[in-house]
């Protein structure tokens, strides 16, 4: 690897760095002595994020790839040197039609590939190097929607619930090997994807605020980094209460169809 001595750098990989949270996280970590590997599909936006991170003193590499190209993603990740922190942030959303029409099946398949299967592939690709070193950290971007399915976004909620369960299982499996796994569960964060989602968006946060909290949570190795309060508290209760009660609450709050 050209550039600064890799042994003096903290190496951080962020997928979906062109998204609102991904870009904000890249800038939150950018500083001298940090090497950022930023992934995305939108070349102009990716280069803009990289430029801002370089201005903060970070050593930055970019990679343009579709996470659904599993072979290319696996080959890229296998070719990287050991990483200290991997933030798997790339994601997409879909929802039922305005008249209650079912989600388009092709879009649902793409969503599952991006939100769940690609994340699992990335984890498996970076794990061997982390296990060989006996250290590393992996953050999975789930959602508060993982607690209880919202009627308007069934496929999205299913994918994020899968990530939550997967991350919790990984944490228990890998902790004895020195590898930290954290599940990040944001509420509503300002972004085009968030704006396109149907339903109310209470306690909307700016991406920079979300990134700062996520960074603190990862630094303290919190198993579950959920925010904002009280939305995370209320979402947790939806999973605890009887389903019939939770469904009525969601309808009352404006999340019904």
Helices and strands as residue ranges (DSSP letters): G 6-8, E 10-15, H 20-29, E 34-40, H 43-55, E 59-64, H 70-78, E 85-88, H 105-112, I 113-117, H 118-133, E 136-141, G 144-146, H 154-174, G 175-177, E 179-186, H 192-196, H 207-219, E 224-227, H 231-240, H 243-253
